[in-house]
Amino acid sequence: MEGFLAAALVASIPLLIATIGEILTEKAGLLNLGVEGLMLLGAVMGFIAGYESGNPWAGLMGAFLAGCCGSLMFAILTISLRANQVVTGLTLTIFGAGFASFVGKDYIGLPVPALIRETFSPLALPVLSDIPLLGPVFFHQDVFIYGSYFLVIIICLYLYRTRFGLNLKAVGESAASADAAGVRISLYRYLHTVGGGGLCGLAGGYMSLVMMSVWVENVVAGRGWIAVALVIFAAWNPFKALGGAFLFGGLSILGFRMQSMGIHVSQYWIDMLPYAATILIIILSSRNNRKENQPPADLSVSYFREDR
Amino acid sequence: MKLIQIKKREDMSRKKELLIRIVAVFLSLIFAGLVIKILGYDPLNVFSSMVNGAIGTEIRFKQTILKAVPLIITSLGILVAFKMKFWNIGGEGQIMMGALGATFVALNLPDLPRLPLLGLMMLAAIAAGGFWAFIPAFFKTRMGVNETIFTLMLNYIAIKFVTYLQYGPWKDPGSQGFPKVAMFSKNGTLPTLFGLHIGWIIALVLVVLVHVFLNHTKKGFEIAVVGESQETARYAGMNIKNIVITAMILSGGLCGLTGMIQAAGIEQTLTSTLSAGYGFTAIITAWLARLNAIGTLVVCLIFAVLLQGAAYIQISMQIPAAAADMIQGIILFFVLGSEFFIQYKVSLAGRLAGLRPTRREAA
């Protein structure tokens, strides 16, 4: 059981990071459906950067920057040029998938360098890892996972306890009011879209560098879309995203576990589970009409001061 | 003082609009060429090989047409949904389900005469694809469930389900353990005309039908109104739920028909890779055609050249066919960006323009 939960946590990390990235983007009022593409960009560029340099941090940096570049394209098109966000996001996904398999072709089957594997091997935290059940699951993991705990806390503090977080909320809820209050709409939108996209890239980088540790085509396999759904499930709250991601991480590895335990359910049915569960979750979330669980009111509406 | 002035404009001539789009596509090709160059290939060589691979010989040209057919029909399906701002990105899954429906008929009634068998296969495909699109439409209209994620998730489920059938219950016992579905009987395959299966005729007829439907019928008009403004539609007393559901069944039905054509015309059986990304490419082509049925015909032909060209360079130059996806993405990025210059007038407001009113005020 502990082994299963620990593996579920590992599987949940890319979902968590990408979900947080998309939460930042959507809080600023932009619906970026290109998460899948951003994760693929991050996965391939992170892998290449890590493989060529042998340095784990260079790999993660590469993944982050690739996500930033991809979402910068999205930001220019949707914020400055006011293109349709849905179509632009889809385009980003198609582009990212094409780019990743094009660029990654020469790396298929290559393993990540030893130093990277060592850096991201599980590390038991003193004292904490001795807590029964929780210890082995949450505190006997790799450094990236510890980092993502901090990320959740920092993003929560940023969103709910700082002026910038409050301004961001205003930008997403009512850009016109925020503008009148002197908040620089475009600046906020650009920064959060690009930063959020960077996190999506980082999530992809974690998949290729740590989870797979060899380059395989289409490593992301729909997780970007699950992240988009998790944003709704988490009601735009990074802390709730933690729980949602953990649940989905568990679902995505359930198949392997059941097989190793000798339970024979067709692999293809189990493969459907995360996707079916996503549908279930967006249906259930839509019944949740409480005010604090609603999307930002200005989501996917472009703002143009002269239009007021 | 702002240096750049942006104003909405409504008076652009169609000629100028077209010019801006052509410039955008041209720029996107230059940009794609740069990316290809950075990746270590010669862009001119890549592009010319692609064109050569797509229209260089009669056989290759026929291959291009065979790729245009599913793209056109799927694009028509997608545009019906997009017209009412229902983001159906479940084309892949609807194609799969359509193929599955057609295969079910073909495997169970192999001895039926050709015409009724093909007719039944088409109906089954339209029904299955339509059903797959009905599910998200139902939840969207009743509970406001996000259709983008819903339709996308149904893609994965449809593909996994077909894979399950291919490796499980529908595996051909006569294939010596190889996981494939049995081939259709001769009557279950599409006849050919001019060396191509008749899917191309179906596609042409559908372009006209969808064009007439959208522009010259009440239902088509209602779809456009719902897309423009649900408020207006409600004010005019339209039954929005009904319109959305009907249009989505039509959208999924068209995608399902694509599945039947691919199964009966190309594969002559059901495979889990049959949808081949057409459901996604169709999103791009439908948008580039500005959700216009006749426009999709032209755009899809061009994109078929791109797809066939990419398939060709994969063999001749060992460049992955994914290059086509990348180039498609770049083209759409540029065209999306160019829309801005069609809708808005951008002018440099120099110091003079900005200062003049102030002076007048002073005087």
Contacts between the chains, C-beta under 8 A, distances in Angstrom:
chain1	res1	chain2	res2	distance
A	33	B	148	6.4
A	73	B	333	6.4
A	76	B	337	7.5
A	77	B	333	6.6
A	77	B	336	5.4
A	77	B	337	5.5
A	80	B	340	7.9
A	81	B	336	7.4
A	81	B	337	4.9
A	81	B	339	7.4
A	81	B	340	3.9
A	82	B	340	5.9
A	82	B	343	7.7
A	82	B	344	7.9
A	83	B	336	4.1
A	83	B	337	6.4
A	83	B	339	6.1
A	83	B	340	6.9
A	84	B	336	7.1
A	86	B	87	5.2
A	86	B	148	6.8
A	87	B	283	7.4
A	87	B	287	5.4
A	87	B	332	7.6
A	87	B	336	6.5
A	88	B	333	7.7
A	88	B	336	5.6
A	90	B	89	6.4
A	90	B	280	7.7
A	90	B	283	5.7
A	91	B	284	6.9
A	91	B	329	5.4
A	91	B	332	4.5
A	91	B	333	6.0
A	91	B	336	6.8
A	92	B	329	7.3
A	94	B	280	5.8
A	94	B	281	7.8
A	94	B	283	7.9
A	94	B	284	6.8
A	94	B	325	5.6
A	94	B	328	6.2
A	94	B	329	4.8
A	94	B	332	7.7
A	95	B	325	7.2
A	95	B	326	6.0
A	95	B	328	7.7
A	95	B	329	2.6
A	95	B	330	6.6
A	95	B	333	7.0
A	96	B	329	7.7
A	97	B	322	7.2
A	97	B	325	5.8
A	98	B	322	4.6
A	98	B	323	6.8
A	98	B	324	7.0
A	98	B	325	2.7
A	98	B	326	3.4
A	98	B	327	7.5
A	98	B	328	7.1
A	98	B	329	5.9
A	99	B	322	7.8
A	99	B	325	8.0
A	99	B	326	4.9
A	99	B	329	7.6
A	100	B	322	7.8
A	101	B	320	5.6
A	101	B	322	3.8
A	101	B	325	7.7
A	102	B	39	7.0
A	102	B	319	7.6
A	102	B	320	5.3
A	102	B	322	4.7
A	102	B	323	5.2
A	102	B	325	7.9
A	102	B	326	5.4
A	103	B	39	6.5
A	105	B	320	5.0
A	105	B	322	7.9
A	222	B	156	5.7
A	225	B	149	6.4
A	225	B	152	5.3
A	225	B	153	7.1
A	228	B	148	7.8
A	228	B	149	5.9
A	229	B	146	7.9
A	229	B	149	4.8
A	229	B	153	7.6
A	232	B	146	6.5
A	232	B	149	7.6
A	266	B	164	5.9
A	266	B	168	6.4
A	268	B	160	5.0
A	268	B	161	7.3
A	268	B	163	5.3
A	268	B	164	3.6
A	268	B	167	7.1
A	268	B	168	7.5
A	269	B	160	7.7
A	269	B	164	6.7
A	271	B	160	5.0
A	272	B	156	7.1
A	272	B	157	5.2
A	272	B	160	4.7
A	272	B	161	7.2
A	275	B	153	4.5
A	275	B	156	4.2
A	275	B	157	5.4
A	275	B	160	7.7
A	276	B	153	7.4
A	276	B	157	6.3
A	278	B	149	6.7
A	278	B	153	5.0
A	279	B	149	7.9
A	279	B	150	5.9
A	279	B	153	5.0
A	279	B	154	7.4
A	282	B	145	5.5
A	282	B	146	5.6
A	282	B	149	5.6
A	282	B	150	6.4
A	283	B	139	6.0
A	283	B	143	6.7
A	283	B	145	5.4
A	286	B	139	7.6
A	286	B	143	4.8
A	286	B	144	5.4
A	286	B	145	4.6
A	286	B	146	7.5
A	287	B	143	6.6
A	304	B	6	7.9
A	306	B	6	6.8
A	306	B	7	7.3
A	306	B	8	7.4
A	307	B	8	7.6
